[in-house]
Structures are given as C-alpha cells and as structure tokens.
Amino acid sequence: MAAAEQKISDALQAEVEKVEKECIRPIQMRAFQCSAACCEDRRSSHAAVQGCLQQCMAPLQQAEGALQSQIQTLQDRLTRCGKSCEDSVRDMLAADPSRAAAGRAHMETCVMKCVDNHIPLVSQLMAQYRHSLK
C-alpha cells in the first residue's frame, strides 16, 4: 500500500505545485502589496491598519481554503474507496479465515486500483479550483 500512497501523493503534489505557482502566488503578491500599502499611512489607527490588513489577506485565505477543500474532497473519495476494499477483504476472510495472504494481496490490488481511478480526478479537481478563482 506504500506504493499506492506514494503514487497518489506524487500526483497530488505535482498538481498542487502547479496551482500554487499559477494561482496562489499572484494572489499572495497582491495581498502582500496591499498589506504594505496599509502600513504606509503613519496616521492610521491600529484598528484601521488591522482592518485593512484583514481585507488584503481575505482573498488569499479564501483561495487557500478552496484549495484545501478540493484536496479534502479527493482524500474523502480515496478513503471511501479504501473502506470498500476493506469491506471486500473482510467479507473474503469471513467466508474463509485461512485466506489471510490472499486477503492482503486483494487489499493491495484494490487500493492500487482506487489510486489509479482517482489520479485523473486530481487534475480535474485542480481545474475546477482554477476555474473557481476566475
């Protein structure tokens, strides 16, 4: 199962890195430039500066939250698929407990199939994320 975890992790990391460079960094740059502008007026009150900073950072926080939501969606779907594999193995072992080795092999194959089926979803979810930012 380590191979399956590594495979999906690599796919997700590659997509998230692309999204981070293409989408998040420009939002970060605007947020930090805006934040710097908030601090330029030395006559502004502490509360005014804090409010300005919060407004500047809001789009970045929303973008990061939306990205986390997409990643969580993928993780939830993978978890459900993995639970289905567990149920399948549990049913197999309930019928014949001596098939533990076969159960482990079935679990590994099933989990890898889950990963293979969900890898295309990574780019689909990231495309939805990019679209949501526009």
C-alpha positions as a Python dict, from the first residue, in 0.01 Angstrom:
ca = {
    (1, 'M'): (0, 0, 0),
    (2, 'A'): (301, 229, 39),
    (3, 'A'): (339, 233, -339),
    (4, 'A'): (-23, 340, -379),
    (5, 'E'): (17, 617, -122),
    (6, 'Q'): (334, 740, -291),
    (7, 'K'): (170, 735, -634),
    (8, 'I'): (-127, 948, -534),
    (9, 'S'): (89, 1173, -319),
    (10, 'D'): (324, 1241, -611),
    (11, 'A'): (34, 1316, -845),
    (12, 'L'): (-131, 1548, -596),
    (13, 'Q'): (193, 1723, -507),
    (14, 'A'): (273, 1791, -874),
    (15, 'E'): (-72, 1940, -939),
    (16, 'V'): (-75, 2145, -619),
    (17, 'E'): (268, 2284, -700),
    (18, 'K'): (145, 2395, -1043),
    (19, 'V'): (-165, 2554, -893),
    (20, 'E'): (43, 2722, -625),
    (21, 'K'): (274, 2880, -883),
    (22, 'E'): (-1, 2975, -1130),
    (23, 'C'): (-279, 3082, -896),
    (24, 'I'): (-177, 3122, -533),
    (25, 'R'): (146, 3318, -579),
    (26, 'P'): (-14, 3603, -774),
    (27, 'I'): (-281, 3629, -505),
    (28, 'Q'): (-9, 3625, -238),
    (29, 'M'): (179, 3901, -417),
    (30, 'R'): (-131, 4120, -436),
    (31, 'A'): (-210, 4050, -70),
    (32, 'F'): (138, 4147, 46),
    (33, 'Q'): (149, 4458, -171),
    (34, 'C'): (-189, 4559, -36),
    (35, 'S'): (-69, 4488, 319),
    (36, 'A'): (237, 4704, 271),
    (37, 'A'): (14, 4988, 149),
    (38, 'C'): (-194, 4955, 467),
    (39, 'C'): (112, 5037, 674),
    (40, 'E'): (222, 5342, 475),
    (41, 'D'): (-7, 5594, 643),
    (42, 'R'): (154, 5654, 981),
    (43, 'R'): (-153, 5847, 1098),
    (44, 'S'): (-387, 5548, 1068),
    (45, 'S'): (-507, 5393, 1390),
    (46, 'H'): (-408, 5042, 1489),
    (47, 'A'): (-766, 4923, 1430),
    (48, 'A'): (-774, 5080, 1082),
    (49, 'V'): (-446, 4916, 986),
    (50, 'Q'): (-561, 4578, 1120),
    (51, 'G'): (-888, 4605, 928),
    (52, 'C'): (-701, 4696, 611),
    (53, 'L'): (-462, 4401, 658),
    (54, 'Q'): (-752, 4163, 707),
    (55, 'Q'): (-918, 4286, 389),
    (56, 'C'): (-593, 4242, 199),
    (57, 'M'): (-547, 3887, 319),
    (58, 'A'): (-908, 3774, 272),
    (59, 'P'): (-871, 3673, -97),
    (60, 'L'): (-559, 3470, -14),
    (61, 'Q'): (-732, 3296, 275),
    (62, 'Q'): (-1031, 3217, 54),
    (63, 'A'): (-807, 3078, -223),
    (64, 'E'): (-612, 2862, 21),
    (65, 'G'): (-933, 2740, 184),
    (66, 'A'): (-1080, 2647, -154),
    (67, 'L'): (-764, 2454, -241),
    (68, 'Q'): (-778, 2267, 89),
    (69, 'S'): (-1142, 2187, 20),
    (70, 'Q'): (-1054, 2032, -317),
    (71, 'I'): (-775, 1827, -158),
    (72, 'Q'): (-1014, 1714, 117),
    (73, 'T'): (-1266, 1608, -147),
    (74, 'L'): (-1004, 1385, -307),
    (75, 'Q'): (-897, 1243, 29),
    (76, 'D'): (-1258, 1169, 123),
    (77, 'R'): (-1317, 986, -203),
    (78, 'L'): (-998, 784, -164),
    (79, 'T'): (-1095, 696, 193),
    (80, 'R'): (-1436, 573, 80),
    (81, 'C'): (-1275, 361, -190),
    (82, 'G'): (-1028, 220, 63),
    (83, 'K'): (-1312, 137, 301),
    (84, 'S'): (-1480, -54, 20),
    (85, 'C'): (-1158, -254, -24),
    (86, 'E'): (-1153, -327, 349),
    (87, 'D'): (-1513, -447, 337),
    (88, 'S'): (-1432, -673, 44),
    (89, 'V'): (-1139, -829, 230),
    (90, 'R'): (-1344, -860, 548),
    (91, 'D'): (-1613, -1047, 354),
    (92, 'M'): (-1349, -1271, 196),
    (93, 'L'): (-1199, -1358, 535),
    (94, 'A'): (-1539, -1411, 698),
    (95, 'A'): (-1608, -1685, 445),
    (96, 'D'): (-1262, -1844, 483),
    (97, 'P'): (-1031, -1708, 757),
    (98, 'S'): (-738, -1914, 626),
    (99, 'R'): (-713, -1684, 321),
    (100, 'A'): (-528, -1405, 505),
    (101, 'A'): (-246, -1389, 248),
    (102, 'A'): (-498, -1371, -35),
    (103, 'G'): (-683, -1103, 160),
    (104, 'R'): (-368, -890, 189),
    (105, 'A'): (-295, -930, -182),
    (106, 'H'): (-654, -840, -268),
    (107, 'M'): (-633, -534, -44),
    (108, 'E'): (-315, -411, -213),
    (109, 'T'): (-461, -465, -559),
    (110, 'C'): (-787, -299, -467),
    (111, 'V'): (-618, 4, -311),
    (112, 'M'): (-391, 47, -613),
    (113, 'K'): (-700, 34, -833),
    (114, 'C'): (-854, 309, -618),
    (115, 'V'): (-545, 522, -669),
    (116, 'D'): (-535, 455, -1042),
    (117, 'N'): (-901, 551, -1071),
    (118, 'H'): (-853, 869, -868),
    (119, 'I'): (-535, 1005, -1027),
    (120, 'P'): (-730, 1158, -1320),
    (121, 'L'): (-955, 1321, -1061),
    (122, 'V'): (-656, 1516, -923),
    (123, 'S'): (-619, 1723, -1240),
    (124, 'Q'): (-998, 1753, -1271),
    (125, 'L'): (-1029, 1893, -918),
    (126, 'M'): (-740, 2132, -975),
    (127, 'A'): (-906, 2250, -1298),
    (128, 'Q'): (-1226, 2315, -1104),
    (129, 'Y'): (-1021, 2506, -849),
    (130, 'R'): (-857, 2721, -1116),
    (131, 'H'): (-1199, 2793, -1265),
    (132, 'S'): (-1337, 2889, -924),
    (133, 'L'): (-1070, 3156, -888),
    (134, 'K'): (-1172, 3334, -1207),
}
